Amino acid sequence: MTPENPNPLVFIVSGPSGSGKSTLVSKLRALPGTLFSVSYTTRPPRAQEGPGKWYDFVSEQEFERMVRQGEFLECAQVFGRHWYGTPRKWLDKAREEQLDLVLEIDVQGAAQVKQKIPEAVAIFVLPPSREELERRLRARGQDSDDSIARRLERARKEIDRYREYDYLIVNDDLERADNTILAIALAERAARRVMHQRAQAILDSFGG
């Protein structure tokens, strides 16, 4: 690893559906020196969704094969239906190319990644309120009343795990939320670089 980036960072971003986390993740993806992990999922693509941007779409049989082969850094079943997983290849690629890795994953996957990579930086995106979250979900026009009710109940359970995260962002103002997530990323990068340089200076003081 180079002194400039001895240990690429892993940024985890989670939040309920409708919290706006994908918009904030787009800000991280635009930062130079980052690599976005494209997840695999067994759910069918939605309108305007294509493979390779946010998700790659596979059959349950293919997903199960990847699980057996140990190809996932984390995987979880959402709503008791579809599976989602983060391929290990993205972490390997990030380390090889000295890039910080950005993961957009749910609370189950985040817990798995933090267990394997404790130094990963976990960021949770919160909606301003239940009422606002419901308004956003309905405004998308993609879900039935039953589906929205399930999403709201799942949001409650996800938000209950906010203490597992290093940073919280309340997405009540998009510009402020954008600035906050960028500030977190830049501060973590600066801290990592300064810490490495200090450690190297101490090591150099031993000579040899």
Rosetta constraint file for C-alpha pairs under 8 A:
AtomPair CA 1 CA 5 HARMONIC 6.81 0.50
AtomPair CA 1 CA 6 HARMONIC 4.67 0.50
AtomPair CA 1 CA 7 HARMONIC 6.85 0.50
AtomPair CA 1 CA 98 HARMONIC 7.53 0.50
AtomPair CA 2 CA 6 HARMONIC 5.14 0.50
AtomPair CA 3 CA 193 HARMONIC 7.85 0.50
AtomPair CA 3 CA 196 HARMONIC 7.28 0.50
AtomPair CA 3 CA 197 HARMONIC 7.34 0.50
AtomPair CA 4 CA 193 HARMONIC 6.58 0.50
AtomPair CA 5 CA 98 HARMONIC 6.49 0.50
AtomPair CA 5 CA 193 HARMONIC 6.74 0.50
AtomPair CA 6 CA 98 HARMONIC 7.93 0.50
AtomPair CA 6 CA 193 HARMONIC 7.93 0.50
AtomPair CA 6 CA 196 HARMONIC 7.37 0.50
AtomPair CA 7 CA 95 HARMONIC 7.48 0.50
AtomPair CA 7 CA 98 HARMONIC 7.67 0.50
AtomPair CA 8 CA 94 HARMONIC 7.06 0.50
AtomPair CA 8 CA 95 HARMONIC 6.29 0.50
AtomPair CA 8 CA 98 HARMONIC 5.89 0.50
AtomPair CA 8 CA 99 HARMONIC 5.68 0.50
AtomPair CA 8 CA 100 HARMONIC 4.77 0.50
AtomPair CA 8 CA 101 HARMONIC 7.24 0.50
AtomPair CA 9 CA 99 HARMONIC 7.70 0.50
AtomPair CA 9 CA 100 HARMONIC 4.70 0.50
AtomPair CA 9 CA 101 HARMONIC 6.23 0.50
AtomPair CA 9 CA 120 HARMONIC 6.53 0.50
AtomPair CA 9 CA 121 HARMONIC 7.44 0.50
AtomPair CA 9 CA 189 HARMONIC 7.59 0.50
AtomPair CA 10 CA 100 HARMONIC 5.85 0.50
AtomPair CA 10 CA 101 HARMONIC 4.73 0.50
AtomPair CA 10 CA 102 HARMONIC 6.04 0.50
AtomPair CA 10 CA 103 HARMONIC 7.42 0.50
AtomPair CA 10 CA 119 HARMONIC 7.86 0.50
AtomPair CA 10 CA 120 HARMONIC 4.85 0.50
AtomPair CA 10 CA 121 HARMONIC 6.12 0.50
AtomPair CA 11 CA 100 HARMONIC 7.47 0.50
AtomPair CA 11 CA 101 HARMONIC 6.08 0.50
AtomPair CA 11 CA 102 HARMONIC 4.82 0.50
AtomPair CA 11 CA 103 HARMONIC 6.02 0.50
AtomPair CA 11 CA 120 HARMONIC 5.99 0.50
AtomPair CA 11 CA 121 HARMONIC 4.85 0.50
AtomPair CA 11 CA 122 HARMONIC 6.05 0.50
AtomPair CA 11 CA 123 HARMONIC 7.45 0.50
AtomPair CA 11 CA 185 HARMONIC 7.97 0.50
AtomPair CA 12 CA 102 HARMONIC 6.20 0.50
AtomPair CA 12 CA 103 HARMONIC 4.84 0.50
AtomPair CA 12 CA 104 HARMONIC 6.04 0.50
AtomPair CA 12 CA 105 HARMONIC 6.92 0.50
AtomPair CA 12 CA 110 HARMONIC 6.65 0.50
AtomPair CA 12 CA 120 HARMONIC 6.99 0.50
AtomPair CA 12 CA 121 HARMONIC 5.97 0.50
AtomPair CA 12 CA 122 HARMONIC 4.61 0.50
AtomPair CA 12 CA 123 HARMONIC 5.91 0.50
AtomPair CA 13 CA 21 HARMONIC 7.06 0.50
AtomPair CA 13 CA 25 HARMONIC 7.16 0.50
AtomPair CA 13 CA 102 HARMONIC 7.64 0.50
AtomPair CA 13 CA 103 HARMONIC 6.11 0.50
AtomPair CA 13 CA 104 HARMONIC 4.87 0.50
AtomPair CA 13 CA 105 HARMONIC 6.33 0.50
AtomPair CA 13 CA 106 HARMONIC 7.98 0.50
AtomPair CA 13 CA 122 HARMONIC 6.15 0.50
AtomPair CA 13 CA 123 HARMONIC 4.87 0.50
AtomPair CA 13 CA 124 HARMONIC 5.86 0.50
AtomPair CA 13 CA 125 HARMONIC 7.28 0.50
AtomPair CA 14 CA 21 HARMONIC 6.81 0.50
AtomPair CA 14 CA 104 HARMONIC 6.01 0.50
AtomPair CA 14 CA 105 HARMONIC 5.50 0.50
AtomPair CA 14 CA 106 HARMONIC 5.25 0.50
AtomPair CA 14 CA 107 HARMONIC 6.36 0.50
AtomPair CA 14 CA 110 HARMONIC 7.47 0.50
AtomPair CA 14 CA 122 HARMONIC 7.83 0.50
AtomPair CA 14 CA 123 HARMONIC 6.38 0.50
AtomPair CA 14 CA 124 HARMONIC 4.93 0.50
AtomPair CA 14 CA 125 HARMONIC 6.14 0.50
AtomPair CA 15 CA 19 HARMONIC 6.08 0.50
AtomPair CA 15 CA 20 HARMONIC 7.96 0.50
AtomPair CA 15 CA 21 HARMONIC 6.16 0.50
AtomPair CA 15 CA 106 HARMONIC 6.81 0.50
AtomPair CA 15 CA 107 HARMONIC 7.73 0.50
AtomPair CA 15 CA 124 HARMONIC 5.46 0.50
AtomPair CA 15 CA 125 HARMONIC 4.72 0.50
AtomPair CA 15 CA 126 HARMONIC 6.16 0.50
AtomPair CA 15 CA 155 HARMONIC 7.89 0.50
AtomPair CA 15 CA 158 HARMONIC 7.30 0.50
AtomPair CA 15 CA 159 HARMONIC 7.61 0.50
AtomPair CA 16 CA 125 HARMONIC 7.56 0.50
AtomPair CA 16 CA 126 HARMONIC 7.28 0.50
AtomPair CA 16 CA 127 HARMONIC 7.85 0.50
AtomPair CA 16 CA 151 HARMONIC 7.86 0.50
AtomPair CA 16 CA 154 HARMONIC 7.59 0.50
AtomPair CA 16 CA 155 HARMONIC 5.00 0.50
AtomPair CA 16 CA 158 HARMONIC 6.75 0.50
AtomPair CA 16 CA 159 HARMONIC 7.57 0.50
AtomPair CA 17 CA 137 HARMONIC 7.82 0.50
AtomPair CA 17 CA 151 HARMONIC 6.98 0.50
AtomPair CA 17 CA 155 HARMONIC 7.29 0.50
AtomPair CA 18 CA 127 HARMONIC 7.66 0.50
AtomPair CA 18 CA 133 HARMONIC 6.04 0.50
AtomPair CA 18 CA 136 HARMONIC 5.98 0.50
AtomPair CA 18 CA 137 HARMONIC 5.77 0.50
AtomPair CA 19 CA 125 HARMONIC 6.34 0.50
AtomPair CA 19 CA 126 HARMONIC 5.89 0.50
AtomPair CA 19 CA 127 HARMONIC 4.88 0.50
AtomPair CA 19 CA 133 HARMONIC 6.67 0.50
AtomPair CA 19 CA 171 HARMONIC 6.81 0.50
AtomPair CA 20 CA 24 HARMONIC 6.69 0.50
AtomPair CA 20 CA 125 HARMONIC 7.43 0.50
AtomPair CA 20 CA 127 HARMONIC 7.83 0.50
AtomPair CA 20 CA 171 HARMONIC 6.97 0.50
AtomPair CA 21 CA 25 HARMONIC 6.05 0.50
AtomPair CA 21 CA 104 HARMONIC 7.92 0.50
AtomPair CA 21 CA 125 HARMONIC 5.97 0.50
AtomPair CA 22 CA 26 HARMONIC 6.23 0.50
AtomPair CA 22 CA 104 HARMONIC 7.50 0.50
AtomPair CA 23 CA 27 HARMONIC 6.96 0.50
AtomPair CA 24 CA 28 HARMONIC 6.85 0.50
AtomPair CA 24 CA 177 HARMONIC 7.31 0.50
AtomPair CA 24 CA 178 HARMONIC 5.83 0.50
AtomPair CA 24 CA 181 HARMONIC 6.99 0.50
AtomPair CA 25 CA 29 HARMONIC 6.19 0.50
AtomPair CA 25 CA 102 HARMONIC 7.72 0.50
AtomPair CA 25 CA 104 HARMONIC 7.13 0.50
AtomPair CA 26 CA 30 HARMONIC 6.29 0.50
AtomPair CA 27 CA 31 HARMONIC 6.79 0.50
AtomPair CA 27 CA 178 HARMONIC 6.72 0.50
AtomPair CA 27 CA 181 HARMONIC 7.87 0.50
AtomPair CA 27 CA 182 HARMONIC 7.09 0.50
AtomPair CA 28 CA 34 HARMONIC 7.34 0.50
AtomPair CA 28 CA 102 HARMONIC 7.28 0.50
AtomPair CA 28 CA 181 HARMONIC 7.51 0.50
AtomPair CA 28 CA 182 HARMONIC 6.63 0.50
AtomPair CA 28 CA 185 HARMONIC 7.67 0.50
AtomPair CA 29 CA 34 HARMONIC 6.10 0.50
AtomPair CA 29 CA 35 HARMONIC 6.76 0.50
AtomPair CA 29 CA 36 HARMONIC 6.20 0.50
AtomPair CA 29 CA 102 HARMONIC 7.18 0.50
AtomPair CA 30 CA 34 HARMONIC 7.64 0.50
AtomPair CA 33 CA 98 HARMONIC 7.73 0.50
AtomPair CA 33 CA 99 HARMONIC 5.06 0.50
AtomPair CA 33 CA 100 HARMONIC 6.19 0.50
AtomPair CA 34 CA 99 HARMONIC 5.09 0.50
AtomPair CA 34 CA 100 HARMONIC 4.59 0.50
AtomPair CA 34 CA 101 HARMONIC 5.78 0.50
AtomPair CA 34 CA 102 HARMONIC 6.90 0.50
AtomPair CA 35 CA 90 HARMONIC 7.96 0.50
AtomPair CA 35 CA 94 HARMONIC 6.51 0.50
AtomPair CA 35 CA 99 HARMONIC 6.02 0.50
AtomPair CA 35 CA 100 HARMONIC 6.00 0.50
AtomPair CA 35 CA 101 HARMONIC 4.88 0.50
AtomPair CA 35 CA 102 HARMONIC 6.06 0.50
AtomPair CA 36 CA 90 HARMONIC 7.89 0.50
AtomPair CA 36 CA 101 HARMONIC 5.89 0.50
AtomPair CA 36 CA 102 HARMONIC 4.80 0.50
AtomPair CA 36 CA 103 HARMONIC 6.44 0.50
AtomPair CA 37 CA 86 HARMONIC 6.95 0.50
AtomPair CA 37 CA 87 HARMONIC 7.76 0.50
AtomPair CA 37 CA 90 HARMONIC 5.71 0.50
AtomPair CA 37 CA 101 HARMONIC 6.86 0.50
AtomPair CA 37 CA 102 HARMONIC 6.09 0.50
AtomPair CA 37 CA 103 HARMONIC 5.57 0.50
AtomPair CA 37 CA 104 HARMONIC 7.72 0.50
AtomPair CA 38 CA 52 HARMONIC 6.47 0.50
AtomPair CA 38 CA 53 HARMONIC 6.65 0.50
AtomPair CA 38 CA 54 HARMONIC 5.32 0.50
AtomPair CA 38 CA 55 HARMONIC 5.28 0.50
AtomPair CA 38 CA 56 HARMONIC 6.81 0.50
AtomPair CA 38 CA 86 HARMONIC 7.12 0.50
AtomPair CA 38 CA 87 HARMONIC 7.94 0.50
AtomPair CA 38 CA 90 HARMONIC 7.98 0.50
AtomPair CA 39 CA 54 HARMONIC 6.69 0.50
AtomPair CA 39 CA 55 HARMONIC 4.90 0.50
AtomPair CA 39 CA 56 HARMONIC 6.20 0.50
AtomPair CA 39 CA 84 HARMONIC 6.66 0.50
AtomPair CA 39 CA 85 HARMONIC 5.52 0.50
AtomPair CA 39 CA 86 HARMONIC 4.86 0.50
AtomPair CA 39 CA 87 HARMONIC 6.76 0.50
AtomPair CA 40 CA 55 HARMONIC 5.54 0.50
AtomPair CA 40 CA 56 HARMONIC 4.77 0.50
AtomPair CA 40 CA 57 HARMONIC 5.86 0.50
AtomPair CA 40 CA 58 HARMONIC 6.81 0.50
AtomPair CA 40 CA 63 HARMONIC 7.82 0.50
AtomPair CA 40 CA 84 HARMONIC 5.60 0.50
AtomPair CA 40 CA 85 HARMONIC 5.22 0.50
AtomPair CA 40 CA 86 HARMONIC 6.49 0.50
AtomPair CA 40 CA 87 HARMONIC 7.43 0.50
AtomPair CA 41 CA 55 HARMONIC 6.63 0.50
AtomPair CA 41 CA 56 HARMONIC 6.37 0.50
AtomPair CA 41 CA 57 HARMONIC 5.22 0.50
AtomPair CA 41 CA 58 HARMONIC 6.14 0.50
AtomPair CA 41 CA 63 HARMONIC 7.71 0.50
AtomPair CA 41 CA 82 HARMONIC 6.95 0.50
AtomPair CA 41 CA 83 HARMONIC 5.44 0.50
AtomPair CA 41 CA 84 HARMONIC 4.38 0.50
AtomPair CA 41 CA 85 HARMONIC 6.50 0.50
AtomPair CA 42 CA 57 HARMONIC 5.87 0.50
AtomPair CA 42 CA 58 HARMONIC 5.25 0.50
AtomPair CA 42 CA 59 HARMONIC 5.44 0.50
AtomPair CA 42 CA 60 HARMONIC 5.66 0.50
AtomPair CA 42 CA 63 HARMONIC 7.10 0.50
AtomPair CA 42 CA 82 HARMONIC 5.43 0.50
AtomPair CA 42 CA 83 HARMONIC 5.40 0.50
AtomPair CA 42 CA 84 HARMONIC 6.80 0.50
AtomPair CA 43 CA 57 HARMONIC 6.89 0.50
AtomPair CA 43 CA 58 HARMONIC 7.89 0.50
AtomPair CA 43 CA 82 HARMONIC 5.37 0.50
AtomPair CA 43 CA 83 HARMONIC 7.19 0.50
AtomPair CA 44 CA 57 HARMONIC 6.77 0.50
AtomPair CA 45 CA 49 HARMONIC 5.66 0.50
AtomPair CA 45 CA 50 HARMONIC 7.03 0.50
AtomPair CA 45 CA 57 HARMONIC 6.99 0.50
AtomPair CA 50 CA 55 HARMONIC 7.80 0.50
AtomPair CA 51 CA 55 HARMONIC 5.79 0.50
AtomPair CA 51 CA 56 HARMONIC 4.78 0.50
AtomPair CA 51 CA 57 HARMONIC 6.48 0.50
AtomPair CA 52 CA 56 HARMONIC 5.30 0.50
AtomPair CA 58 CA 62 HARMONIC 6.14 0.50
AtomPair CA 58 CA 63 HARMONIC 6.47 0.50
AtomPair CA 59 CA 63 HARMONIC 6.23 0.50
AtomPair CA 60 CA 64 HARMONIC 6.04 0.50
AtomPair CA 60 CA 83 HARMONIC 7.87 0.50
AtomPair CA 61 CA 65 HARMONIC 6.25 0.50
AtomPair CA 62 CA 66 HARMONIC 6.32 0.50
AtomPair CA 63 CA 67 HARMONIC 6.31 0.50
AtomPair CA 63 CA 83 HARMONIC 7.86 0.50
AtomPair CA 64 CA 68 HARMONIC 6.25 0.50
AtomPair CA 65 CA 69 HARMONIC 6.21 0.50
AtomPair CA 66 CA 70 HARMONIC 6.26 0.50
AtomPair CA 66 CA 71 HARMONIC 5.29 0.50
AtomPair CA 66 CA 72 HARMONIC 7.03 0.50
AtomPair CA 67 CA 71 HARMONIC 6.05 0.50
AtomPair CA 67 CA 72 HARMONIC 6.36 0.50
AtomPair CA 71 CA 87 HARMONIC 5.69 0.50
AtomPair CA 71 CA 88 HARMONIC 5.77 0.50
AtomPair CA 71 CA 89 HARMONIC 7.59 0.50
AtomPair CA 72 CA 85 HARMONIC 6.15 0.50
AtomPair CA 72 CA 86 HARMONIC 5.43 0.50
AtomPair CA 72 CA 87 HARMONIC 4.30 0.50
AtomPair CA 72 CA 88 HARMONIC 5.15 0.50
AtomPair CA 73 CA 85 HARMONIC 7.44 0.50
AtomPair CA 73 CA 86 HARMONIC 5.50 0.50
AtomPair CA 73 CA 87 HARMONIC 5.62 0.50
AtomPair CA 73 CA 88 HARMONIC 4.79 0.50
AtomPair CA 73 CA 112 HARMONIC 7.93 0.50
AtomPair CA 73 CA 113 HARMONIC 6.87 0.50
AtomPair CA 74 CA 85 HARMONIC 5.58 0.50
AtomPair CA 74 CA 86 HARMONIC 5.45 0.50
AtomPair CA 74 CA 87 HARMONIC 7.46 0.50
AtomPair CA 74 CA 109 HARMONIC 5.44 0.50
AtomPair CA 74 CA 112 HARMONIC 5.91 0.50
AtomPair CA 74 CA 113 HARMONIC 6.37 0.50
AtomPair CA 75 CA 83 HARMONIC 7.08 0.50
AtomPair CA 75 CA 84 HARMONIC 5.53 0.50
AtomPair CA 75 CA 85 HARMONIC 3.94 0.50
AtomPair CA 75 CA 86 HARMONIC 6.36 0.50
AtomPair CA 75 CA 109 HARMONIC 5.93 0.50
AtomPair CA 76 CA 83 HARMONIC 5.71 0.50
AtomPair CA 76 CA 84 HARMONIC 5.55 0.50
AtomPair CA 76 CA 85 HARMONIC 6.44 0.50
AtomPair CA 76 CA 108 HARMONIC 6.37 0.50
AtomPair CA 76 CA 109 HARMONIC 6.19 0.50
AtomPair CA 77 CA 81 HARMONIC 6.33 0.50
AtomPair CA 77 CA 82 HARMONIC 5.60 0.50
AtomPair CA 77 CA 83 HARMONIC 4.30 0.50
AtomPair CA 77 CA 84 HARMONIC 6.30 0.50
AtomPair CA 78 CA 82 HARMONIC 5.65 0.50
AtomPair CA 78 CA 83 HARMONIC 6.19 0.50
AtomPair CA 78 CA 84 HARMONIC 7.41 0.50
AtomPair CA 85 CA 109 HARMONIC 7.80 0.50
AtomPair CA 86 CA 90 HARMONIC 7.94 0.50
AtomPair CA 86 CA 103 HARMONIC 7.99 0.50
AtomPair CA 87 CA 91 HARMONIC 7.88 0.50
AtomPair CA 88 CA 92 HARMONIC 6.47 0.50
AtomPair CA 89 CA 93 HARMONIC 6.04 0.50
AtomPair CA 90 CA 94 HARMONIC 6.06 0.50
AtomPair CA 90 CA 101 HARMONIC 7.61 0.50
AtomPair CA 91 CA 95 HARMONIC 6.27 0.50
AtomPair CA 91 CA 101 HARMONIC 6.82 0.50
AtomPair CA 92 CA 96 HARMONIC 6.15 0.50
AtomPair CA 93 CA 97 HARMONIC 6.01 0.50
AtomPair CA 94 CA 98 HARMONIC 5.66 0.50
AtomPair CA 94 CA 99 HARMONIC 4.76 0.50
AtomPair CA 94 CA 100 HARMONIC 6.26 0.50
AtomPair CA 94 CA 101 HARMONIC 5.98 0.50
AtomPair CA 95 CA 99 HARMONIC 6.47 0.50
AtomPair CA 105 CA 109 HARMONIC 5.85 0.50
AtomPair CA 105 CA 110 HARMONIC 6.23 0.50
AtomPair CA 106 CA 110 HARMONIC 6.07 0.50
AtomPair CA 107 CA 111 HARMONIC 6.17 0.50
AtomPair CA 107 CA 158 HARMONIC 6.42 0.50
AtomPair CA 107 CA 161 HARMONIC 7.60 0.50
AtomPair CA 108 CA 112 HARMONIC 6.58 0.50
AtomPair CA 109 CA 113 HARMONIC 6.27 0.50
AtomPair CA 110 CA 114 HARMONIC 6.10 0.50
AtomPair CA 110 CA 122 HARMONIC 7.53 0.50
AtomPair CA 111 CA 115 HARMONIC 6.19 0.50
AtomPair CA 111 CA 164 HARMONIC 7.92 0.50
AtomPair CA 112 CA 116 HARMONIC 6.50 0.50
AtomPair CA 113 CA 117 HARMONIC 5.71 0.50
AtomPair CA 113 CA 118 HARMONIC 7.64 0.50
AtomPair CA 113 CA 120 HARMONIC 7.68 0.50
AtomPair CA 114 CA 118 HARMONIC 4.65 0.50
AtomPair CA 114 CA 119 HARMONIC 7.26 0.50
AtomPair CA 114 CA 120 HARMONIC 6.16 0.50
AtomPair CA 121 CA 165 HARMONIC 7.99 0.50
AtomPair CA 121 CA 166 HARMONIC 6.43 0.50
AtomPair CA 122 CA 165 HARMONIC 5.04 0.50
AtomPair CA 122 CA 166 HARMONIC 5.20 0.50
AtomPair CA 122 CA 167 HARMONIC 6.46 0.50
AtomPair CA 123 CA 165 HARMONIC 5.83 0.50
AtomPair CA 123 CA 166 HARMONIC 6.03 0.50
AtomPair CA 123 CA 167 HARMONIC 4.75 0.50
AtomPair CA 123 CA 168 HARMONIC 5.83 0.50
AtomPair CA 123 CA 169 HARMONIC 7.38 0.50
AtomPair CA 124 CA 162 HARMONIC 6.71 0.50
AtomPair CA 124 CA 165 HARMONIC 6.26 0.50
AtomPair CA 124 CA 166 HARMONIC 7.99 0.50
AtomPair CA 124 CA 167 HARMONIC 6.26 0.50
AtomPair CA 124 CA 168 HARMONIC 4.93 0.50
AtomPair CA 124 CA 169 HARMONIC 6.24 0.50
AtomPair CA 125 CA 168 HARMONIC 6.04 0.50
AtomPair CA 125 CA 169 HARMONIC 4.88 0.50
AtomPair CA 125 CA 170 HARMONIC 5.99 0.50
AtomPair CA 125 CA 171 HARMONIC 6.56 0.50
AtomPair CA 126 CA 159 HARMONIC 7.40 0.50
AtomPair CA 126 CA 168 HARMONIC 7.12 0.50
AtomPair CA 126 CA 169 HARMONIC 5.95 0.50
AtomPair CA 126 CA 170 HARMONIC 4.65 0.50
AtomPair CA 126 CA 171 HARMONIC 5.92 0.50
AtomPair CA 127 CA 132 HARMONIC 6.97 0.50
AtomPair CA 127 CA 133 HARMONIC 5.95 0.50
AtomPair CA 127 CA 170 HARMONIC 5.86 0.50
AtomPair CA 127 CA 171 HARMONIC 5.49 0.50
AtomPair CA 127 CA 172 HARMONIC 6.70 0.50
AtomPair CA 128 CA 132 HARMONIC 6.44 0.50
AtomPair CA 128 CA 133 HARMONIC 7.47 0.50
AtomPair CA 128 CA 170 HARMONIC 6.02 0.50
AtomPair CA 128 CA 171 HARMONIC 6.33 0.50
AtomPair CA 128 CA 172 HARMONIC 5.40 0.50
AtomPair CA 129 CA 133 HARMONIC 6.26 0.50
AtomPair CA 130 CA 134 HARMONIC 6.21 0.50
AtomPair CA 130 CA 152 HARMONIC 7.56 0.50
AtomPair CA 131 CA 135 HARMONIC 6.23 0.50
AtomPair CA 132 CA 136 HARMONIC 6.23 0.50
AtomPair CA 133 CA 137 HARMONIC 6.25 0.50
AtomPair CA 133 CA 152 HARMONIC 7.80 0.50
AtomPair CA 134 CA 138 HARMONIC 6.16 0.50
AtomPair CA 134 CA 148 HARMONIC 7.34 0.50
AtomPair CA 134 CA 152 HARMONIC 7.12 0.50
AtomPair CA 135 CA 139 HARMONIC 6.06 0.50
AtomPair CA 136 CA 140 HARMONIC 6.49 0.50
AtomPair CA 137 CA 141 HARMONIC 7.27 0.50
AtomPair CA 137 CA 142 HARMONIC 7.87 0.50
AtomPair CA 137 CA 143 HARMONIC 7.51 0.50
AtomPair CA 137 CA 148 HARMONIC 6.79 0.50
AtomPair CA 138 CA 142 HARMONIC 7.58 0.50
AtomPair CA 138 CA 143 HARMONIC 7.21 0.50
AtomPair CA 138 CA 148 HARMONIC 7.53 0.50
AtomPair CA 143 CA 147 HARMONIC 5.57 0.50
AtomPair CA 143 CA 148 HARMONIC 6.06 0.50
AtomPair CA 144 CA 148 HARMONIC 6.19 0.50
AtomPair CA 145 CA 149 HARMONIC 6.16 0.50
AtomPair CA 146 CA 150 HARMONIC 6.29 0.50
AtomPair CA 147 CA 151 HARMONIC 6.18 0.50
AtomPair CA 148 CA 152 HARMONIC 6.13 0.50
AtomPair CA 149 CA 153 HARMONIC 6.27 0.50
AtomPair CA 150 CA 154 HARMONIC 6.11 0.50
AtomPair CA 151 CA 155 HARMONIC 5.99 0.50
AtomPair CA 152 CA 156 HARMONIC 6.32 0.50
AtomPair CA 153 CA 157 HARMONIC 6.57 0.50
AtomPair CA 154 CA 158 HARMONIC 6.15 0.50
AtomPair CA 155 CA 159 HARMONIC 5.98 0.50
AtomPair CA 156 CA 160 HARMONIC 6.22 0.50
AtomPair CA 157 CA 161 HARMONIC 7.07 0.50
AtomPair CA 158 CA 162 HARMONIC 7.28 0.50
AtomPair CA 161 CA 165 HARMONIC 7.94 0.50
AtomPair CA 162 CA 168 HARMONIC 7.54 0.50
AtomPair CA 169 CA 177 HARMONIC 6.50 0.50
AtomPair CA 169 CA 180 HARMONIC 7.31 0.50
AtomPair CA 169 CA 181 HARMONIC 7.59 0.50
AtomPair CA 170 CA 177 HARMONIC 7.06 0.50
AtomPair CA 171 CA 176 HARMONIC 7.96 0.50
AtomPair CA 171 CA 177 HARMONIC 5.56 0.50
AtomPair CA 172 CA 177 HARMONIC 7.54 0.50
AtomPair CA 173 CA 177 HARMONIC 6.09 0.50
AtomPair CA 174 CA 178 HARMONIC 5.97 0.50
AtomPair CA 175 CA 179 HARMONIC 6.23 0.50
AtomPair CA 176 CA 180 HARMONIC 6.09 0.50
AtomPair CA 177 CA 181 HARMONIC 6.29 0.50
AtomPair CA 178 CA 182 HARMONIC 6.34 0.50
AtomPair CA 179 CA 183 HARMONIC 6.03 0.50
AtomPair CA 180 CA 184 HARMONIC 6.22 0.50
AtomPair CA 181 CA 185 HARMONIC 6.34 0.50
AtomPair CA 182 CA 186 HARMONIC 6.15 0.50
AtomPair CA 183 CA 187 HARMONIC 5.92 0.50
AtomPair CA 184 CA 188 HARMONIC 6.10 0.50
AtomPair CA 185 CA 189 HARMONIC 6.20 0.50
AtomPair CA 186 CA 190 HARMONIC 6.12 0.50
AtomPair CA 187 CA 191 HARMONIC 6.07 0.50
AtomPair CA 188 CA 192 HARMONIC 6.09 0.50
AtomPair CA 189 CA 193 HARMONIC 6.18 0.50
AtomPair CA 190 CA 194 HARMONIC 6.06 0.50
AtomPair CA 191 CA 195 HARMONIC 5.95 0.50
AtomPair CA 192 CA 196 HARMONIC 6.16 0.50
AtomPair CA 193 CA 197 HARMONIC 6.23 0.50
AtomPair CA 194 CA 198 HARMONIC 6.14 0.50
AtomPair CA 195 CA 199 HARMONIC 6.16 0.50
AtomPair CA 196 CA 200 HARMONIC 6.11 0.50
AtomPair CA 197 CA 201 HARMONIC 6.15 0.50
AtomPair CA 198 CA 202 HARMONIC 6.31 0.50
AtomPair CA 199 CA 203 HARMONIC 6.20 0.50
AtomPair CA 200 CA 204 HARMONIC 6.05 0.50
AtomPair CA 201 CA 205 HARMONIC 6.31 0.50
AtomPair CA 202 CA 206 HARMONIC 7.11 0.50
AtomPair CA 203 CA 207 HARMONIC 7.44 0.50
AtomPair CA 204 CA 208 HARMONIC 7.90 0.50
